[in-house]
Amino acid sequence: MKLKILQLAFVLTAVIFASCNKSNTSGNFSKDVALNSEIDSISYFLGIDIANSMKKAGVLDININTLAAGFMQIIDGDSVSIDPKDARMKLQLYFQKKQQMKMEDNLKEGQAFLEENKTKEGVITTATGLQYKVITEGKGQIPTNKDQVKVHYKGTLLNGETFDSSYDRGEPATFPVTGVVKGWQEALQIMPVGSKWIVYVPSELAYGKRGSRGSIEPNMALIFEMELLEIVQGPEEKIEPVK
């Protein structure tokens, strides 16, 4: 998440809590919501949006009182204990550190999952670290890196959250074998048409350190249910979640 977005989130949060602290110096406030006007609703919606942004950024341990104090000092024109430019730099370093910690945690979680998963019955591990389990073994042709394929699939995080599914859309995806992540490319080139597999993709064979939009964070291992329907000819349709 970009720093300026987080700064906006902090500012808006500070406004909310600063107003609360005027009448409640303990920082405690009611979570009961009464949406009696348009501004009540907009304020509530902003709160939800800001909280989601902060949670996604891993910002859960903020001291609300000092946050509000910094906000009010600037608004009231009071002196502050640090130059705003230096504050921005320290914020940047803080979020870089949080991002690095999250990347390391995701990598360790994925490695631990795959290490345990490879011992389970029916799970096959390739030389690259890709893992798969055959649900249905097809009898058709095996695609090459020059082919296009039609696939039904569902992608999930290790916690079971589905981030994409052609089943949900009610239509399989058609794309070139080389138009997807490395883990998919490898699986497709050893998978006969008619097969249905569960494929466990290490982060380095998925989106690696860059992650992807939505819920796929950097260094995340992923799980795919893949059903290879056919090798096709014609216009290609690239699928965003697994490129």
VENBEL-V729637 format. One line per field, one symbol per residue. phi: phi as a letter, one per 40 degrees, with the letter a starting at -180 (. if undefined). psi: psi as a letter, one per 20 degrees, with the letter a starting at -180 (. if undefined). A space follows every 50 residues. Layout:
phi->???
psi->???
This chain:
phi->.cdcccccccccccdcccccccbaccgcacccbbccacccccccccdccc cccccccgcbbcccccccccccccccgccbcacdcccccccccccccccc cccccccccccccccccccccgcbbccchcbabccbccbccccbcbcbbb bcabbbcccgccbaaccccgacbbacdccbcdccdccccbbcdgcbbbbb bcdcbbbfccgacgcccdgccbbbcbbccacbbhdcbcbdcbc
psi->pqghghggggghgggghghhihiniiiqrpippomirghggggggggggg ggghghiknikpohghghggghgggijrqriqphghghghgghghggggg ggggggggggggghghhiiqpippprhiiqqqppgporjaqpqriirqqp ppqppqrhjippiqphghijprqprqhjjrrhhgggghjjoqpiqpqppo oqhijdibiharqcjorqkpqqppopoogrprqapqoqpghj.
